[in-house]
C-alpha cells in the first residue's frame, strides 16, 4: 500500500521501522494519554508486527500505515480499520511524533487515509474514538469534518485517573460535501 500527498508518503510498515516507531511512541510527549505499558518497546514491537501481518492478509481489513516524509523519515502512523469483511464502518486513528507537530502533517496524512477509506474501500462511516482531554485528537477529527456522536464518562483508566471518551464520525455523503 502506498499513498502520496504533496509532502508525505503513507506506506505499509516494514521491520526496519521498529526503532523509529518505538522512539516516537516512547517520547514523554506521547505519554499524556497512554499508560507506560502502551508506549513500551515491547508494545511498539507488538504493534509493528501486527501492522505488518495485517498488510499481508488477502482480504485486508486493517490499513495502519507508516507516515513518512518524502525522504523516508518515519514520523508517525495513521489508518482506517474495519472489523470484518463487508463492514461499511471503519475506525480511524493517527499518531505523529512530537517533533513533527504543528506542521500540518497530521491533517495531510489523515485526509489522505480517510479519502482512501471512502473512495477505495467504499466505507459509509468513518469514526474516531479519543479521550476528550486529548484536544489535539479531537481537533484533528473535527478538521476532517467529523462531529461528536457520543461520549462515555470515565471510559478509560490512564495514569491513575478515569478519563472520558468521545466518538466522532463522518458519513461518506458528508465527506463528499466537505471535499467539494
Backbone as JSON, one array per atom type, in Angstrom:
{
  "sequence": "XXXXXXXXXXXXXXXXXXXXXXXXXXXXXXXXXXXXXXXXXXXXXXXXXXXXXXXXXXXXXXXXXXXXXXXXXXXXXXXXXXXXXXXXXXXXXXXXXXXXXXXXXXXXXXXXXXXXXXXXXXXXXXXXXXXXXXXXXXXXXXXXXXXXXXXXXXXXXXXXXXXXXXXXXXXXXXXXXXXX",
  "N": [[0.86, -1.17, 0.0], [0.54, 2.19, -0.81], [0.42, 5.6, -0.55], [0.62, 8.84, -1.71], [1.08, 12.23, -0.75], [1.32, 15.8, -1.03], [3.55, 16.32, 0.59], [4.12, 14.01, 1.97], [4.51, 10.42, 2.4], [2.47, 7.66, 2.67], [2.69, 4.44, 3.72], [2.91, 0.84, 3.84], [4.02, -0.6, 6.9], [7.39, -1.64, 7.69], [9.8, -4.05, 8.82], [12.19, -2.74, 9.4], [11.37, -0.35, 10.43], [11.06, -0.41, 13.16], [12.78, 0.68, 15.28], [12.55, 3.48, 14.89], [9.76, 3.79, 15.11], [9.3, 2.88, 17.74], [10.72, 4.83, 19.11], [9.19, 7.11, 18.57], [6.75, 6.45, 19.9], [7.63, 6.17, 22.54], [8.37, 8.66, 23.44], [8.2, 11.25, 25.9], [6.19, 13.18, 25.43], [4.23, 11.79, 24.13], [3.0, 10.31, 26.01], [0.99, 11.35, 27.56], [-1.68, 10.54, 27.38], [-1.59, 7.84, 27.5], [-0.86, 4.68, 28.98], [2.19, 3.64, 30.63], [2.77, 1.05, 29.76], [1.57, 0.99, 27.25], [3.28, 2.46, 25.7], [5.67, 1.21, 25.65], [8.75, -0.44, 24.61], [8.28, -3.1, 24.02], [5.53, -3.12, 23.46], [5.48, -1.43, 21.23], [6.9, -3.03, 19.39], [5.15, -5.19, 19.23], [2.84, -3.95, 18.14], [3.87, -3.03, 15.68], [4.54, -5.47, 14.44], [1.97, -6.53, 14.24], [0.8, -4.65, 12.46], [2.31, -5.19, 10.17], [1.63, -7.86, 9.7], [-1.14, -7.55, 9.27], [-1.09, -6.26, 6.82], [-0.44, -8.25, 5.08], [-2.56, -9.93, 4.76], [-4.94, -11.58, 2.74], [-7.7, -10.77, 2.31], [-7.75, -7.93, 3.16], [-8.32, -5.98, 6.05], [-7.42, -4.05, 7.76], [-5.72, -1.05, 7.67], [-3.2, 0.29, 8.73], [-0.94, 2.6, 8.38], [2.47, 3.59, 7.84], [3.59, 6.89, 8.31], [5.61, 8.85, 6.4], [8.14, 11.28, 5.69], [8.99, 12.74, 2.51], [11.64, 12.02, 2.16], [11.82, 9.6, 3.37], [11.89, 9.46, 6.14], [10.48, 8.25, 9.05], [7.61, 9.43, 10.64], [5.28, 8.94, 11.98], [2.05, 7.31, 12.26], [-0.99, 6.36, 10.58], [-4.38, 5.34, 10.07], [-7.15, 3.38, 8.73], [-9.54, 1.12, 9.87], [-11.3, -1.84, 9.51], [-13.66, -4.0, 11.07], [-14.7, -6.44, 10.2], [-15.12, -8.45, 7.2], [-17.04, -6.97, 4.69], [-17.97, -4.92, 6.25], [-19.05, -1.55, 6.47], [-18.21, 0.42, 7.94], [-15.62, 2.05, 9.53], [-12.88, 2.38, 11.78], [-10.77, 5.13, 12.65], [-7.49, 6.43, 13.05], [-4.67, 8.38, 14.13], [-1.29, 9.01, 14.74], [1.41, 11.03, 15.59], [4.82, 11.76, 15.69], [6.19, 13.88, 18.2], [8.04, 15.81, 17.37], [7.17, 16.6, 14.97], [4.8, 17.89, 15.16], [2.36, 20.48, 14.68], [2.83, 21.23, 12.03], [1.14, 20.67, 10.06], [1.17, 18.08, 9.13], [-0.32, 15.99, 10.28], [-3.03, 16.49, 9.59], [-2.78, 16.4, 6.83], [-1.92, 13.73, 6.3], [-4.05, 12.36, 7.51], [-6.29, 13.23, 6.07], [-5.67, 12.04, 3.62], [-5.78, 9.25, 4.25], [-8.42, 8.95, 5.14], [-9.8, 9.74, 2.87], [-8.98, 7.64, 1.19], [-10.3, 5.56, 2.56], [-13.02, 6.17, 2.08], [-13.13, 6.44, -0.77], [-11.74, 4.22, -1.96], [-12.13, 1.94, -0.32], [-14.79, 2.08, 0.0], [-16.29, 2.88, 2.25], [-19.01, 3.69, 4.44], [-19.19, 5.06, 6.81], [-16.84, 6.65, 8.86], [-15.1, 6.65, 11.84], [-13.74, 8.09, 14.86], [-12.34, 7.26, 17.95], [-11.58, 8.86, 20.87], [-9.88, 10.17, 23.73], [-11.48, 12.71, 25.54], [-9.98, 14.72, 26.74], [-7.78, 14.77, 25.11], [-7.18, 17.06, 23.27], [-5.94, 17.72, 20.87], [-6.34, 15.47, 19.25], [-9.13, 15.43, 19.1], [-9.54, 17.89, 17.81], [-8.28, 17.35, 15.35], [-9.96, 15.33, 14.29], [-12.29, 16.86, 14.02], [-11.41, 18.73, 12.11], [-11.38, 17.1, 9.94], [-14.0, 16.98, 9.39], [-15.55, 15.49, 11.04], [-18.04, 14.91, 13.55], [-19.11, 15.0, 16.98], [-20.52, 12.08, 18.09], [-21.1, 10.59, 20.33], [-20.45, 10.34, 23.87], [-18.56, 8.87, 26.52], [-18.57, 8.56, 29.89], [-15.83, 8.43, 32.13], [-14.42, 6.32, 30.82], [-11.94, 5.14, 30.27], [-9.11, 4.07, 32.08], [-6.3, 5.77, 32.81], [-3.0, 6.4, 33.63], [-3.56, 6.61, 36.41], [-6.07, 7.83, 36.6], [-9.58, 8.1, 35.77], [-10.79, 8.65, 32.55], [-12.79, 10.5, 30.23], [-14.38, 9.52, 27.15], [-14.73, 10.29, 23.68], [-16.67, 9.77, 20.75], [-16.27, 10.48, 17.48], [-17.51, 11.11, 14.2], [-17.88, 10.76, 10.61], [-19.97, 10.64, 7.77], [-20.01, 9.14, 4.51], [-21.48, 10.68, 2.5], [-21.41, 13.19, 3.74], [-18.65, 13.64, 3.82], [-18.13, 13.86, 1.09], [-19.5, 16.23, 0.52], [-18.08, 18.05, 2.13], [-15.6, 17.95, 0.91], [-15.99, 18.99, -1.63]],
  "CA": [[0.0, 0.0, 0.0], [1.36, 3.39, -0.97], [-0.36, 6.8, -0.85], [1.46, 10.03, -1.65], [0.49, 13.56, -0.68], [2.32, 16.76, -1.5], [4.76, 16.28, 1.41], [4.22, 12.76, 2.73], [4.23, 9.1, 1.83], [1.85, 6.7, 3.58], [3.05, 3.13, 3.19], [2.88, -0.25, 4.82], [5.17, -0.68, 7.8], [8.41, -2.63, 7.43], [10.53, -4.4, 10.04], [13.23, -1.74, 9.64], [10.76, 0.83, 11.07], [10.84, -0.63, 14.58], [13.47, 1.63, 16.16], [11.94, 4.8, 14.73], [8.4, 3.75, 15.65], [9.42, 2.79, 19.2], [11.18, 6.13, 19.57], [8.03, 8.0, 18.52], [5.79, 6.1, 20.95], [8.18, 6.27, 23.89], [8.65, 10.06, 23.82], [7.34, 11.71, 27.0], [5.05, 13.93, 24.9], [3.22, 10.85, 23.65], [2.52, 9.51, 27.13], [-0.04, 12.03, 28.36], [-2.95, 9.84, 27.33], [-1.3, 6.41, 27.39], [-0.17, 4.09, 30.11], [3.57, 3.29, 30.28], [2.77, -0.22, 29.02], [1.17, 1.26, 25.87], [4.36, 3.14, 24.98], [6.91, 0.46, 25.89], [9.41, -1.03, 23.44], [7.61, -4.36, 23.72], [4.24, -2.79, 22.84], [5.8, -0.92, 19.89], [7.24, -4.18, 18.55], [3.92, -5.95, 19.03], [2.0, -3.21, 17.2], [4.5, -3.04, 14.36], [4.35, -6.82, 13.88], [0.55, -6.65, 13.89], [0.58, -3.86, 11.25], [2.94, -5.92, 9.07], [0.79, -9.05, 9.46], [-2.4, -7.08, 8.69], [-0.85, -5.89, 5.41], [-0.22, -9.47, 4.29], [-3.81, -10.7, 4.7], [-5.57, -11.5, 1.41], [-8.88, -9.9, 2.41], [-7.24, -6.97, 4.14], [-9.31, -5.18, 6.77], [-6.78, -3.01, 8.56], [-4.72, -0.28, 6.93], [-2.46, 1.19, 9.61], [0.21, 2.89, 7.52], [3.55, 4.47, 8.29], [3.66, 8.22, 7.71], [7.0, 9.25, 6.23], [8.45, 12.43, 4.85], [9.41, 12.3, 1.17], [12.99, 11.43, 2.24], [11.71, 8.29, 4.01], [11.9, 9.57, 7.6], [9.22, 7.86, 9.69], [7.18, 10.45, 11.59], [4.06, 8.54, 12.68], [1.19, 6.34, 11.59], [-2.41, 6.64, 10.54], [-5.05, 4.21, 9.46], [-8.57, 3.06, 8.82], [-9.6, -0.3, 10.22], [-12.61, -2.48, 9.52], [-13.69, -5.13, 12.0], [-14.96, -7.69, 9.48], [-15.4, -8.35, 5.77], [-18.38, -6.47, 4.42], [-18.25, -3.72, 7.04], [-19.04, -0.24, 5.8], [-17.9, 1.26, 9.08], [-14.2, 1.86, 9.85], [-12.29, 3.28, 12.76], [-9.68, 5.95, 12.15], [-6.57, 6.91, 14.06], [-3.44, 9.0, 13.66], [-0.32, 9.38, 15.77], [2.52, 11.72, 14.95], [5.91, 12.07, 16.61], [6.06, 15.26, 18.69], [8.93, 16.72, 16.63], [6.51, 16.95, 13.71], [3.53, 18.54, 15.46], [2.12, 21.87, 14.27], [3.34, 21.47, 10.69], [0.09, 20.28, 9.12], [1.35, 16.71, 8.66], [-1.4, 15.11, 10.77], [-4.24, 16.67, 8.77], [-2.46, 15.95, 5.47], [-1.95, 12.26, 6.29], [-5.39, 11.91, 7.88], [-7.15, 13.47, 4.92], [-5.35, 11.02, 2.61], [-6.25, 7.92, 4.64], [-9.88, 8.98, 5.17], [-10.2, 9.74, 1.45], [-8.8, 6.25, 0.77], [-11.38, 4.77, 3.16], [-14.28, 6.42, 1.39], [-13.08, 6.25, -2.23], [-11.26, 2.9, -2.37], [-12.75, 0.88, 0.48], [-16.24, 2.31, -0.11], [-16.87, 2.99, 3.58], [-20.15, 4.57, 4.62], [-18.96, 5.86, 8.01], [-15.52, 6.52, 9.47], [-15.2, 7.24, 13.17], [-12.55, 8.14, 15.72], [-12.57, 7.22, 19.39], [-10.46, 9.53, 21.52], [-10.13, 10.76, 25.03], [-11.92, 14.09, 25.4], [-8.88, 15.6, 27.12], [-6.8, 14.81, 24.02], [-7.77, 18.11, 22.44], [-5.35, 17.67, 19.52], [-7.02, 14.41, 18.5], [-10.5, 15.9, 18.85], [-9.46, 18.94, 16.79], [-7.96, 16.71, 14.08], [-11.19, 14.7, 13.8], [-13.2, 17.93, 13.6], [-10.89, 19.29, 10.86], [-11.76, 16.15, 8.9], [-15.44, 17.07, 9.22], [-16.24, 14.61, 11.99], [-18.75, 15.53, 14.66], [-19.26, 14.13, 18.14], [-21.73, 11.24, 18.09], [-21.4, 10.14, 21.7], [-19.38, 10.4, 24.86], [-18.67, 7.89, 27.6], [-17.9, 9.05, 31.1], [-14.86, 7.57, 32.82], [-14.35, 5.14, 29.96], [-10.6, 4.54, 30.24], [-8.25, 4.38, 33.23], [-4.97, 6.09, 32.29], [-2.1, 7.12, 34.55], [-4.15, 6.83, 37.72], [-7.37, 8.51, 36.62], [-10.57, 7.73, 34.78], [-10.95, 9.71, 31.56], [-13.96, 10.41, 29.37], [-14.11, 9.2, 25.76], [-15.66, 10.81, 22.67], [-16.69, 9.13, 19.44], [-16.57, 11.45, 16.42], [-17.67, 10.36, 12.95], [-18.36, 11.42, 9.39], [-20.54, 9.74, 6.78], [-19.47, 9.37, 3.16], [-22.1, 11.84, 1.83], [-20.9, 14.39, 4.39], [-17.27, 13.8, 3.34], [-18.21, 14.33, -0.29], [-19.9, 17.65, 0.57], [-16.98, 18.81, 2.73], [-14.45, 17.94, 0.0], [-16.29, 19.65, -2.92]],
  "C": [[0.9, 1.23, 0.0], [0.44, 4.54, -1.38], [0.59, 7.98, -0.72], [0.61, 11.28, -1.56], [1.58, 14.53, -1.15], [3.62, 16.69, -0.7], [5.05, 14.94, 2.05], [4.05, 11.53, 1.86], [3.62, 8.26, 2.94], [2.09, 5.33, 2.96], [2.92, 2.09, 4.28], [4.16, -0.2, 5.65], [6.11, -1.8, 7.36], [9.16, -2.89, 8.73], [11.59, -3.37, 10.39], [12.7, -0.48, 10.35], [10.71, 0.74, 12.59], [11.51, 0.41, 15.46], [12.84, 3.02, 16.09], [10.55, 4.85, 15.34], [8.42, 3.69, 17.18], [9.85, 4.13, 19.78], [10.03, 7.14, 19.59], [7.09, 7.72, 19.68], [6.32, 6.34, 22.35], [8.5, 7.69, 24.33], [7.7, 10.5, 24.92], [6.09, 12.45, 26.52], [3.92, 13.03, 24.44], [2.53, 10.11, 24.8], [1.45, 10.18, 27.98], [-1.33, 11.24, 28.45], [-2.79, 8.33, 27.17], [-0.65, 5.93, 28.67], [1.27, 3.77, 29.69], [3.66, 1.98, 29.48], [2.45, 0.01, 27.53], [2.28, 1.89, 25.04], [5.71, 2.44, 25.17], [7.49, -0.07, 24.58], [8.72, -2.32, 23.03], [6.27, -4.11, 23.0], [4.46, -2.26, 21.42], [6.1, -2.06, 18.94], [6.0, -5.0, 18.24], [3.01, -5.27, 18.01], [2.58, -3.27, 15.79], [4.33, -4.4, 13.69], [2.9, -7.06, 13.47], [0.26, -5.87, 12.6], [1.14, -4.58, 10.03], [2.09, -7.14, 8.7], [-0.54, -8.64, 8.8], [-2.25, -6.77, 7.2], [-0.72, -7.11, 4.51], [-1.48, -10.32, 4.12], [-4.46, -10.49, 3.34], [-6.78, -10.56, 1.4], [-8.59, -8.86, 3.49], [-8.35, -6.11, 4.72], [-8.7, -3.97, 7.47], [-5.64, -2.37, 7.77], [-4.09, 0.73, 7.87], [-1.12, 1.41, 8.92], [1.22, 3.78, 8.21], [3.4, 5.81, 7.58], [5.14, 8.57, 7.62], [7.06, 10.56, 5.46], [8.89, 11.89, 3.49], [10.79, 11.64, 1.19], [12.99, 10.07, 2.95], [11.72, 8.31, 5.53], [10.53, 9.24, 8.17], [8.84, 8.89, 10.74], [5.91, 10.07, 12.33], [3.32, 7.45, 11.93], [-0.24, 6.85, 11.55], [-3.09, 5.47, 9.83], [-6.56, 4.25, 9.54], [-8.65, 1.55, 8.97], [-11.04, -0.77, 10.26], [-12.54, -3.65, 10.49], [-13.91, -6.45, 11.28], [-15.25, -7.41, 8.01], [-16.84, -7.9, 5.58], [-18.77, -5.26, 5.23], [-18.23, -2.5, 6.15], [-18.74, 0.85, 6.82], [-16.43, 1.01, 9.42], [-13.77, 2.84, 10.92], [-11.09, 3.98, 12.14], [-8.78, 6.33, 13.32], [-5.31, 7.45, 13.42], [-2.56, 9.3, 14.86], [0.91, 9.94, 15.06], [3.56, 12.02, 16.01], [5.91, 13.56, 16.94], [6.95, 16.25, 17.95], [8.28, 17.22, 15.34], [5.12, 17.54, 13.93], [3.53, 19.96, 14.9], [2.74, 22.23, 12.92], [2.33, 21.09, 9.62], [0.2, 18.84, 8.62], [0.19, 15.8, 9.08], [-2.65, 15.26, 9.91], [-3.98, 16.19, 7.34], [-2.54, 14.42, 5.36], [-3.37, 11.75, 6.56], [-6.37, 12.11, 6.73], [-6.92, 12.38, 3.87], [-5.92, 9.65, 2.98], [-7.78, 7.86, 4.71], [-10.43, 8.99, 3.74], [-10.07, 8.32, 0.89], [-9.94, 5.37, 1.3], [-12.7, 4.94, 2.43], [-14.2, 6.07, -0.1], [-12.7, 4.83, -2.64], [-11.94, 1.76, -1.61], [-14.27, 0.98, 0.51], [-16.93, 2.29, 1.26], [-18.07, 3.93, 3.55], [-19.91, 5.54, 5.78], [-17.54, 5.59, 8.5], [-15.58, 7.29, 10.79], [-13.86, 7.19, 13.9], [-13.01, 8.08, 17.16], [-11.35, 7.85, 20.05], [-10.86, 10.05, 22.88], [-10.47, 12.24, 24.85], [-10.81, 15.07, 25.76], [-7.78, 15.68, 26.06], [-7.32, 15.79, 22.97], [-7.19, 18.13, 21.03], [-6.06, 16.62, 18.66], [-8.45, 14.82, 18.17], [-10.49, 16.95, 17.74], [-9.15, 18.35, 15.41], [-9.22, 16.07, 13.48], [-12.18, 15.77, 13.3], [-12.74, 18.59, 12.3], [-11.21, 18.38, 9.67], [-13.26, 16.17, 8.62], [-16.23, 16.18, 10.14], [-16.93, 15.44, 13.07], [-18.93, 14.51, 15.77], [-20.6, 13.4, 18.04], [-22.12, 10.85, 19.51], [-20.18, 10.38, 22.58], [-19.64, 9.32, 25.91], [-17.88, 8.41, 28.78], [-16.99, 7.98, 31.69], [-14.7, 6.23, 32.09], [-13.01, 4.41, 30.06], [-9.78, 5.02, 31.44], [-6.82, 4.55, 32.73], [-4.2, 6.87, 33.34], [-2.79, 7.53, 35.85], [-5.47, 7.56, 37.76], [-8.27, 8.0, 35.51], [-10.82, 8.91, 33.86], [-12.14, 9.42, 30.66], [-13.54, 10.21, 27.91], [-15.16, 9.86, 24.86], [-15.54, 9.96, 21.41], [-17.14, 10.2, 18.46], [-16.64, 10.68, 15.12], [-18.09, 11.27, 11.81], [-18.87, 10.33, 8.45], [-20.0, 10.1, 5.4], [-20.15, 10.53, 2.45], [-21.63, 13.16, 2.44], [-19.48, 14.69, 3.93], [-17.26, 14.38, 1.92], [-18.56, 15.81, -0.31], [-18.77, 18.52, 1.1], [-15.84, 18.96, 1.73], [-14.73, 18.65, -1.32], [-15.89, 21.1, -2.91]]
}
